[in-house]
Amino acid sequence: MNGARGAQSGPFRAGDRVQLTGPKGRMHTITLEPGKVFHSHKGPIPHDDLIGLPDGSVVANAVGIEYLALRPLLSDFVMSMPRGAAIVYPKDAVQILAQADVFPGATVVEAGVGSGALSLWLLRAIGPEGRLYSFERREEFAEVARGNVATYHGDDPENWSITLGDLADALPETVAGASVDRVVLDMLAPWEVLGSVTEALKPGGVVLCYVATVTQLSRVAEAIRATGAYTEPVANETMVRGWHVQGLAVRPDHRMIAHTGFLLTARRLAPGTVLPELKRRPSKTDFSDEDVEVWTPGALGERDVSAKSLRKRVRAAGTAANLARESDDTASLPAEPSPSDVTNETSGTAG
């Protein structure tokens, strides 16, 4: 693996993802292939016109309309990549990295993997010396995630693995006890896997749960407290409001990115440690059958992706990954000096 393609600089080359921004701000993300053409209702742009240009160039289509061409940032990439399951949005991903204190060289467990958006952020944070173990119940989602990660990196990262199955059963078979620095749970019922997570975490390690509803938040918080193995859980959410800034016309945007999910964190105590009792108001901590019913997948609004749609997304992710791998392999071949070197570089057939 030669590193993340999305982090590359220099001229565009075959296999690169390029973000084209039109005059009205509409963005299109394409994967460059020699001989291919990007089509829109405003006119075509041959991929060969982009291959060899510096990052941050402007290119005109067949009718003279100009587009700004840039390599997408990671936040751009995850918003445009094929999706099997809903993604973790960038505003939450960066908070997960900060609140879980994900550091270079860390051993991290992630469940579930979804479409691979959070996996990409975690891989960047832990660096090549770290290790990411991802777990996913659905094979289709895992395939989409593999394709997306391979597309971004140009290959399959050597320090990343996806295990199919339930985390509660698969985690003890995958990692040794007290060997994991951080655990990130993006799943419907994180309280069901706390036993395995507690055994896997090092003392002082962090568990972070990403949940969508207040009922999930309440139950996982009480479940963490009930283990007696963690610090008092802390919960929050992140909202992002953009601003319109043009001359003296400075005001908040009419739209904002509001609730997407809650983040709850707690730290693993050393075995045998008992937390000092906190003074707080009495609260209801017991659950009836009726209470549990509102935590079922249907009541929480879990959406199933159709099999046909999933197959299409798996194919899209796989195609992009194969193009990235083939381009990476081609780029690693030694160059043969010839009078056509300059032509080859600008046409995207070498380099």
C-alpha positions as CSV (number, residue, x, y, z in Angstrom):
1,M,0.0,0.0,0.0
2,N,1.5,3.4,-1.1
3,G,-0.7,5.5,1.2
4,A,-4.2,7.0,0.8
5,R,-4.8,8.2,-2.7
6,G,-7.0,10.9,-1.3
7,A,-3.9,12.4,0.4
8,Q,-1.8,12.6,-2.7
9,S,-0.7,15.7,-4.4
10,G,0.7,16.6,-7.8
11,P,-1.0,16.2,-11.2
12,F,-4.1,14.2,-11.6
13,R,-3.6,10.6,-12.8
14,A,-5.7,7.7,-13.9
15,G,-7.6,6.2,-11.0
16,D,-7.7,9.5,-9.0
17,R,-11.0,10.7,-7.6
18,V,-11.7,14.3,-8.8
19,Q,-14.4,16.7,-7.6
20,L,-15.7,18.9,-10.3
21,T,-17.6,22.1,-9.1
22,G,-19.8,23.9,-11.7
23,P,-20.6,27.6,-11.8
24,K,-23.6,27.2,-9.5
25,G,-21.6,25.2,-6.9
26,R,-22.9,21.8,-7.8
27,M,-20.4,19.1,-7.3
28,H,-19.7,15.9,-9.3
29,T,-17.2,13.3,-8.2
30,I,-15.6,11.1,-10.8
31,T,-12.9,8.5,-11.0
32,L,-10.5,9.3,-13.9
33,E,-10.1,6.7,-16.6
34,P,-8.3,7.3,-19.9
35,G,-10.7,7.6,-22.8
36,K,-13.8,8.1,-20.6
37,V,-16.0,11.2,-20.8
38,F,-17.9,12.9,-18.0
39,H,-21.4,13.9,-19.2
40,S,-23.8,16.4,-17.7
41,H,-26.7,18.4,-19.1
42,K,-24.3,21.3,-19.6
43,G,-21.9,19.3,-21.8
44,P,-19.2,16.7,-21.7
45,I,-15.6,16.8,-20.3
46,P,-13.2,14.1,-21.5
47,H,-11.2,12.5,-18.6
48,D,-8.1,13.0,-20.7
49,D,-8.5,16.7,-20.4
50,L,-8.1,16.4,-16.6
51,I,-5.3,13.7,-16.5
52,G,-2.0,15.5,-16.1
53,L,-3.5,18.8,-14.8
54,P,-2.4,20.2,-11.4
55,D,-4.7,19.8,-8.5
56,G,-6.9,23.0,-8.2
57,S,-7.2,23.6,-12.0
58,V,-10.1,24.9,-14.0
59,V,-11.3,23.0,-17.1
60,A,-13.9,23.9,-19.6
61,N,-16.4,21.5,-21.1
62,A,-17.3,21.2,-24.8
63,V,-19.5,24.4,-24.7
64,G,-17.1,26.5,-22.7
65,I,-18.6,26.1,-19.2
66,E,-15.8,26.0,-16.6
67,Y,-15.4,23.6,-13.7
68,L,-13.0,23.7,-10.8
69,A,-11.2,20.4,-10.4
70,L,-9.9,19.3,-7.0
71,R,-9.0,16.1,-5.3
72,P,-11.8,15.6,-2.8
73,L,-11.1,15.9,0.9
74,L,-11.9,12.9,3.1
75,S,-15.1,14.7,4.2
76,D,-16.0,15.1,0.5
77,F,-15.1,11.5,-0.3
78,V,-17.3,10.0,2.4
79,M,-20.3,12.1,1.4
80,S,-20.1,11.0,-2.2
81,M,-19.0,7.3,-1.9
82,P,-21.5,4.4,-2.5
83,R,-23.4,3.6,0.7
84,G,-24.7,0.3,2.0
85,A,-25.8,1.7,5.3
86,A,-26.1,5.2,6.6
87,I,-22.8,6.9,7.1
88,V,-21.3,8.6,10.1
89,Y,-21.3,12.3,9.0
90,P,-18.0,14.2,9.2
91,K,-19.3,16.4,12.1
92,D,-19.7,13.3,14.2
93,A,-16.6,11.5,12.9
94,V,-14.3,14.3,14.1
95,Q,-16.0,14.4,17.5
96,I,-15.6,10.6,17.8
97,L,-11.9,10.9,17.1
98,A,-11.6,13.7,19.7
99,Q,-13.8,12.4,22.5
100,A,-12.5,8.8,22.2
101,D,-9.0,10.3,22.0
102,V,-8.0,8.1,19.1
103,F,-4.2,8.4,18.7
104,P,-1.5,7.2,16.3
105,G,-0.5,3.6,17.0
106,A,-3.8,2.8,18.9
107,T,-5.5,-0.5,18.7
108,V,-9.2,0.3,17.9
109,V,-12.3,-1.9,17.6
110,E,-15.3,-0.6,15.5
111,A,-18.8,-2.1,15.2
112,G,-20.6,-1.9,12.9
113,V,-18.6,-0.9,9.8
114,G,-21.6,0.4,7.8
115,S,-20.3,1.9,4.6
116,G,-16.8,2.4,5.8
117,A,-17.0,6.2,6.5
118,L,-15.9,6.0,10.1
119,S,-13.3,3.3,9.2
120,L,-11.6,5.8,6.9
121,W,-11.4,8.5,9.7
122,L,-10.1,5.9,12.2
123,L,-7.5,4.6,9.8
124,R,-6.2,8.1,9.3
125,A,-6.1,8.8,13.0
126,I,-4.3,5.6,14.1
127,G,-1.7,5.8,11.2
128,P,0.2,2.8,9.8
129,E,1.5,1.7,13.3
130,G,-2.1,1.4,14.6
131,R,-4.6,-1.5,14.1
132,L,-8.3,-1.3,13.3
133,Y,-10.6,-4.3,13.9
134,S,-14.0,-3.7,12.3
135,F,-17.0,-5.9,12.9
136,E,-20.1,-6.1,10.7
137,R,-23.1,-8.5,10.8
138,R,-24.2,-8.0,7.1
139,E,-21.9,-9.2,4.4
140,E,-23.3,-6.7,1.8
141,F,-22.4,-3.8,4.1
142,A,-18.9,-5.2,4.6
143,E,-18.3,-5.5,0.9
144,V,-19.4,-1.9,0.3
145,A,-17.0,-0.7,3.1
146,R,-14.1,-2.8,1.7
147,G,-14.7,-1.2,-1.7
148,N,-14.8,2.3,-0.4
149,V,-11.7,2.0,1.8
150,A,-9.8,0.4,-1.1
151,T,-10.9,3.1,-3.4
152,Y,-9.6,5.8,-1.1
153,H,-6.3,4.1,-0.2
154,G,-5.6,2.6,-3.6
155,D,-5.4,-0.9,-2.0
156,D,-6.6,-2.8,1.1
157,P,-4.9,-1.3,4.2
158,E,-2.7,-3.9,5.9
159,N,-3.6,-2.7,9.4
160,W,-7.3,-3.1,8.9
161,S,-9.6,-6.2,9.0
162,I,-13.4,-6.7,8.8
163,T,-14.9,-9.7,10.7
164,L,-18.4,-10.8,9.8
165,G,-20.5,-11.7,12.8
166,D,-21.8,-10.5,16.1
167,L,-19.3,-8.5,18.1
168,A,-20.3,-10.2,21.4
169,D,-19.1,-13.6,20.0
170,A,-16.4,-12.6,17.5
171,L,-14.5,-10.1,19.6
172,P,-13.1,-12.5,22.2
173,E,-12.0,-14.8,19.3
174,T,-10.2,-11.9,17.5
175,V,-8.4,-9.9,20.2
176,A,-6.8,-10.8,23.5
177,G,-8.2,-9.6,26.8
178,A,-7.2,-6.1,27.9
179,S,-5.4,-5.4,24.6
180,V,-7.7,-2.8,23.0
181,D,-7.2,1.0,23.5
182,R,-10.5,2.3,22.1
183,V,-13.9,0.8,21.2
184,V,-16.4,2.6,19.0
185,L,-19.9,1.2,18.9
186,D,-22.1,2.4,16.1
187,M,-24.9,-0.2,16.4
188,L,-28.6,-0.5,17.4
189,A,-28.1,-2.1,20.8
190,P,-24.6,-1.5,22.1
191,W,-25.6,-2.6,25.6
192,E,-25.8,-6.2,24.3
193,V,-22.0,-6.3,23.7
194,L,-20.7,-4.6,26.8
195,G,-19.5,-7.9,28.3
196,S,-17.1,-8.6,25.5
197,V,-16.1,-5.0,25.2
198,T,-15.2,-4.7,28.9
199,E,-13.0,-7.8,28.6
200,A,-11.2,-6.5,25.6
201,L,-10.5,-2.9,26.8
202,K,-7.3,-2.0,28.6
203,P,-7.7,-0.2,32.0
204,G,-8.1,3.5,31.1
205,G,-9.4,2.6,27.6
206,V,-12.4,4.4,26.1
207,V,-15.7,3.0,24.9
208,L,-17.7,5.4,22.8
209,C,-21.3,4.6,21.7
210,Y,-22.9,6.4,18.8
211,V,-26.7,6.1,19.0
212,A,-29.6,7.9,17.3
213,T,-32.4,8.1,19.9
214,V,-32.8,9.2,23.5
215,T,-34.2,5.7,24.4
216,Q,-31.0,4.1,23.1
217,L,-28.9,6.7,24.9
218,S,-30.7,6.1,28.2
219,R,-30.4,2.3,28.1
220,V,-26.8,2.2,27.1
221,A,-25.9,4.7,29.8
222,E,-27.7,2.7,32.5
223,A,-26.1,-0.5,31.2
224,I,-22.6,1.0,31.4
225,R,-23.3,2.1,35.0
226,A,-24.6,-1.3,35.9
227,T,-21.3,-3.0,34.9
228,G,-19.4,-1.2,37.6
229,A,-16.4,-1.3,35.3
230,Y,-16.5,2.2,33.9
231,T,-16.3,5.9,34.8
232,E,-19.6,7.8,34.8
233,P,-20.7,8.0,31.2
234,V,-20.8,11.4,29.5
235,A,-23.2,12.2,26.6
236,N,-23.5,15.0,24.1
237,E,-24.5,15.8,20.5
238,T,-23.0,18.1,17.9
239,M,-24.8,20.6,15.7
240,V,-23.2,22.6,13.0
241,R,-24.5,25.9,11.7
242,G,-22.8,27.5,8.7
243,W,-22.6,31.2,8.0
244,H,-23.1,33.3,4.9
245,V,-20.2,35.7,4.6
246,Q,-20.1,38.1,1.7
247,G,-18.9,41.6,2.3
248,L,-21.1,43.1,5.0
249,A,-23.8,40.5,4.4
250,V,-22.9,38.3,7.3
251,R,-25.6,36.0,8.8
252,P,-26.3,32.5,9.8
253,D,-27.3,30.1,7.0
254,H,-31.0,29.3,6.7
255,R,-30.2,25.6,7.1
256,M,-28.0,23.8,9.6
257,I,-26.8,20.2,10.3
258,A,-28.7,19.5,13.5
259,H,-29.2,16.1,15.2
260,T,-27.7,13.1,13.7
261,G,-26.8,11.1,16.8
262,F,-25.6,11.1,20.4
263,L,-22.1,10.4,21.5
264,L,-21.6,8.7,24.9
265,T,-18.2,7.9,26.3
266,A,-16.8,6.2,29.4
267,R,-13.4,4.9,30.5
268,R,-12.5,1.4,31.6
269,L,-11.6,1.1,35.3
270,A,-8.9,-1.1,36.6
271,P,-10.3,-4.5,37.7
272,G,-11.6,-4.4,41.2
273,T,-11.9,-0.6,41.3
274,V,-15.0,0.8,42.8
275,L,-16.0,4.4,41.9
276,P,-16.8,6.8,44.7
277,E,-20.6,7.2,44.8
278,L,-21.8,10.3,43.0
279,K,-24.5,12.5,44.5
280,R,-27.4,12.9,42.1
281,R,-31.1,13.1,42.1
282,P,-33.0,9.8,42.2
283,S,-34.0,8.4,38.8
284,K,-35.8,5.5,37.3
285,T,-33.2,2.8,36.5
286,D,-35.5,-0.3,36.3
287,F,-37.1,-1.3,33.0
288,S,-40.5,-2.9,32.4
289,D,-41.4,-5.0,29.3
290,E,-43.1,-2.0,27.9
291,D,-40.0,0.1,28.3
292,V,-37.9,-2.6,26.5
293,E,-40.4,-2.7,23.6
294,V,-39.5,0.9,22.6
295,W,-35.9,-0.2,22.0
296,T,-36.8,-2.8,19.4
297,P,-35.4,-2.2,15.8
298,G,-38.9,-1.4,14.4
299,A,-39.7,1.1,17.1
300,L,-36.3,2.8,16.6
301,G,-37.0,3.3,12.9
302,E,-34.3,0.9,11.6
303,R,-34.5,1.0,7.8
304,D,-33.6,-2.0,5.6
305,V,-31.9,-1.4,2.3
306,S,-33.4,-3.4,-0.5
307,A,-31.4,-6.3,-1.9
308,K,-31.4,-4.8,-5.4
309,S,-30.1,-1.5,-4.1
310,L,-27.4,-3.2,-2.0
311,R,-26.2,-5.2,-5.0
312,K,-25.9,-2.0,-7.1
313,R,-23.9,-0.3,-4.3
314,V,-21.6,-3.3,-3.9
315,R,-20.9,-3.3,-7.6
316,A,-20.2,0.5,-7.5
317,A,-17.9,0.2,-4.6
318,G,-16.1,-2.8,-6.1
319,T,-15.6,-1.1,-9.5
320,A,-14.1,2.0,-7.9
321,A,-11.8,-0.1,-5.7
322,N,-10.6,-2.2,-8.7
323,L,-9.8,0.9,-10.7
324,A,-7.8,2.3,-7.7
325,R,-5.9,-1.0,-7.3
326,E,-5.1,-1.3,-11.0
327,S,-3.9,2.3,-11.2
328,D,-1.8,1.9,-8.1
329,D,-0.2,-1.2,-9.6
330,T,0.5,0.6,-12.9
331,A,2.1,3.5,-11.1
332,S,4.5,1.2,-9.2
333,L,6.0,-0.2,-12.4
334,P,9.5,1.2,-13.4
335,A,9.3,3.8,-16.1
336,E,10.9,3.1,-19.5
337,P,12.7,6.1,-21.0
338,S,11.3,6.9,-24.5
339,P,10.7,10.0,-26.6
340,S,7.0,9.7,-25.8
341,D,7.5,10.2,-22.0
342,V,6.0,13.7,-22.1
343,T,3.0,12.6,-24.1
344,N,2.4,9.7,-21.8
345,E,2.5,11.8,-18.7
346,T,-0.1,14.3,-20.1
347,S,-2.4,11.5,-21.4
348,G,-2.4,9.6,-18.1
349,T,-0.8,6.4,-19.4
350,A,2.1,6.7,-17.1
351,G,3.0,8.3,-13.7
